[in-house]
Amino acid sequence: MENLEIMNELKNTYSGKRVFVTGHTGFKGIWLIKILSDLDAVIKGYALAPDNEFNLYSEINGDSLCESVISDLRDRESLKKAVLDFQPDFIFHLAAQPLVRLSYEIPSETFEVNAIGTANLLDAIRLLDKKCNIVLITTDKVYQNNEIEYAYKENDRLGGYDPYSASKACCELVIDSYKNSFFNSSKYVQHQKSIAVCRAGNVIGGGDWSKDRLIPDIAKALNANKKVLIRNPKSVRPWQHVIEPLFGYLELGVKLNYDPIKYAQAYNFGPNPDDALSVEDLVVKSINSWGSGTYNVEVNSNNPHEAGLLKLDISKAIKDLNWKPVLNAQLAVELTINWYKNYYKNISANELMESDIEYYQNKINE
């Protein structure tokens, strides 16, 4: 499908529609509400206040893009009120405790936010007396990862070594239970709720300032003329630019609106199988894109366990959704590093985001 067709399809689906986004102050959430705003959607966000060193949400004046509710997923009544007051046509659930290393420090809270928080959202949706298409974002780390040269498919066994991964696998069990118990496809005419799940690879892109995340650490070090420190140089991840899965989520929403039963499934979003990079490869490409810099491998036997190899099979999303990766790893890194370089040169975050989105849309047609 050509660029113009895709954008027209998205605009026709979301323009004027009421879209509820959890996690709208987070990295992926900010990019999503930016894209939805360009599509003329009416947006309401629900999330905690941003707590990173730099506040991308404020920098792009996120409150001008959406109605914003600053609250916790664990506050069931607050979440229920926000959903029911808004009466959404679409819901995109991105809010989470998203950091593997932090989950070792706050394991119980990670389970509460990710699993029980999702149950609270689904409870609110039960009370919504109208048609609604729901896209729930979990993670590529939901799979029982045996760290072998294998790309995980949507029907593979779920699991999780660290608390974050396990909490997201729990989240998927919660979703499956609600789909079977309250939103069964056989009774769609009565409840009119269509629910799909997205499992995305490691996203990179401008404006991510999260603690213990590779790209923000690289950007900060290079800007300060310091060495980049990396923990697990040989670890392989399905890196992709943040815009890639977001367009996949939106396309899935389009498909749910068109056929609410057929597409109410789980989908993987990631790079092409031969485009996965090791941490060291990503660092080298980042330094080359920056134009200078060096790195050191940090040897620390006390570092918590993180998976060494993870790949996704994305053939289902390609076949069912007509979605495919547009930016290879090299382009994704270049786009990301250039964003930070220009940001440090005082080019506005808003302008940089708009430029990257336009670049992506143009690449679709090539």
Secondary structure, DSSP 8 states (H G I E B T S, - for coil): --HHHHHHHHHHHHTT-EEEEETTTSHHHHHHHHHHHHTT-EEEEEE----SSS-HHHHTTGGGTSEEEE--TT-HHHHHHHHHHH--SEEEE--S---HHHHHHSHHHHHIIIIIHHHHHHHHHHT--S-EEEEEE--GGGB----SS-EE-TTS-B--SSHHHHHHHHHHHHHHHHHHHTS-GGGHHHH-EEEEEEEE--EE-TT---TT-HHHHHHHHHHTT--EEES-TT-EE--EETHHHHHHHHHHHHHHHH-TTTT-SEEEE---GGG-EEHHHHHHHHHHHHT---EEE---TTS----SB-EE--HHHHHHH-----S-HHHHHHHHHHHHHHHHTT--HHHHHHHHHHHHHHHHT-
